Amino acid sequence: MAERSATYVWSMRVIYLGLCGLVIFVHLLPLEPVSRFWVAPDLMIAVTFAWVLRRPDYAPLVLIAGVFLLADFLFHRPPGLWAALVLIGSQTLRAKAPDLRDLTFPMEWLSVATTLVAITIGYRIILTLLLVDTPPLSLSLIQVLTTLVAYPLVVLASQTIFRVRKIAPGELDAMRNI
């Protein structure tokens, strides 16, 4: 019953915001990467997709848009482009969430993979059409792969540490009342 309260939902939204803020903070630290041929996974996307598929009320549309728009500004990306693509991807997964609820984790992972690849390709195409310098394709592919490898770990951490589990069929009515 405690999971259905509005206070609990808002506290989980604050935790989501804190996790994304922590990822942004770590990216902004002046640390030299281990190798210039390796890219760290995009943990903000992994957390966002995992939470949207499990508990869409914990990561609402406005919160995702604000977090990724802030990340665009801080990471010197074209403002709003990556945020809009992540928003489209998260909304696509949110629409698929009821169907994925009954399927196995590999099917969920495949759905996340196709969404991530689609928004990455869309991002590169839009940047190319606008004549904006793009990072090498190999680095983009490595980041997609590392994010997909990290996704099961993010899901495991979300379930064990933050108790973000898939919605049970009886909880759908309670969510609509919040």
Phi, psi and omega in degrees: 000329181293330180291341183269354183284152180294327179296319180294318179298316179293326177292325177291327175294322177293321177296317176301314179298319178295319178297315178295321176297322177296318178296317178298316180300315181295322178294330182275350178296141182279064179257142177277128180295155181297318182216146177278358181254013181227141180236136179290154178293153176274091185291334178296320178291318180299315179295316181299311181295319180296316182288325179293322180286331182268308181224087183299337180286343179280337181232079182288164184305312184295321180294316178297315180299315181295317181295314182285332174292318175299318178297322177300316179295314184287330181265006177059041173264164175303121187300122174092342184290305180295323178299317180294320180292321176294322178297317177297316179296318180291325177290326175297314179293324178299322178290329180276347187305316179299324179287323182284343182299325183269351183266175182279169181297321178302327177291321175297316181298319178296320178295318176295320180297314180294323178294316180295318178296319180296316181287330177291317177295317177300320179298313181294321180295315180296317178297322179293317179296327180271006178059038176263139178300133179247150175293161179303147181300325181298321179292322177295318179295320178295320179294320177297315180295316180293326177293320179291327176289324180282340184303313178299327177291322177295318178297316179298316178295321179296321181284319185277318184274312187259357178059038177267097182247165178298150181287131174282153182304326181286344182276347183297320179293323179293325179295324182291338180279348182273000000 
